[in-house]
Amino acid sequence: YGSTASYAVVASASGKPTAVRAVGTACAKNPLPIVVPCHRVVRSDGQVGQYVGGVAAKRTLLALEAAG
């Protein structure tokens, strides 16, 4: 599985380091949330943040992936 990255890291990787909110909006509007794994985008403070499928689902997906 892939690793997690903060919204800020994803924004920087896109070449727009100040576009943190845009990353959040893109994740929120993601029509294929498992195929495009927005559940792996987390907050810079270590909290999981929001997810289109709900925070509980995001935590579950991250835990399943961490377990291998």
C-alpha angles and dihedrals in degrees: 000000000000127000130252124258132186122249087249093054091050090049091051092047089054089058093250107093093177094054095091093128090049089056089052091049092049091051091048091052096043106133093197104043097171096041092047097039103219088154086078092063109093138174121275090240091062097256116127096238126202129327133191089236093047133270093272091056091048091052091048093050092048091048092049091050092047090052089057 
